[in-house]
Amino acid sequence: MLNSDHDVTVLNTLITTTIDSANGFERSAEDSESGTFATMFREFGSERREAVGALQERVRALGGTPNDDGSLKADVHRRFVDLKTAFTGGSDKAVIEEVERGEDYIKDKYETALQDEQLSTETRAVIERAYQSVRRGHDRASQLKHSMQGA
């Protein structure tokens, strides 16, 4: 292992961001008036919770204490406020555009972590598996956005 303290720090950063994402999707599902969006948001939230569990498990394996709470950082919180505004203002297209923006944010966080050359091979593998879930969510939101381009 190259540096377990570094691995724990990177993992805990991703855990916090992923918890924020899961919380945001769960709140958005509650706010959604569209059954389709509510179902999608619950699925995204559930997938994010699974990713959090895997990341937390790795932190424990490294002897660290995993984060178990989100941060509600201004940038993450803003994404979900923008999403809530899209609900109240209107169109399905606006909602999906906000979801995709949020998905871009979390995808970038994971991609940055995966470029970290100081991570151990084992930690990188755990992050990569979690990233696949994030990527699927991002791609799904992107496909929806592009399908609505003409709408």
ABEGO torsion letter per residue (X at the ends): XABAAAAAAAAAAAAAAAAAAAAAAAAAAAABABAAAAAAAAAAAAAAAAAAAAAAAAAAAAGBBBBABBAGBAAAAAAAAAAAAAAAAGBAAAAAAAAAAAAAAAAAAAAAAAABAABBAAAAAAAAAAAAAAAAAAAAAAAAAAAAAAX
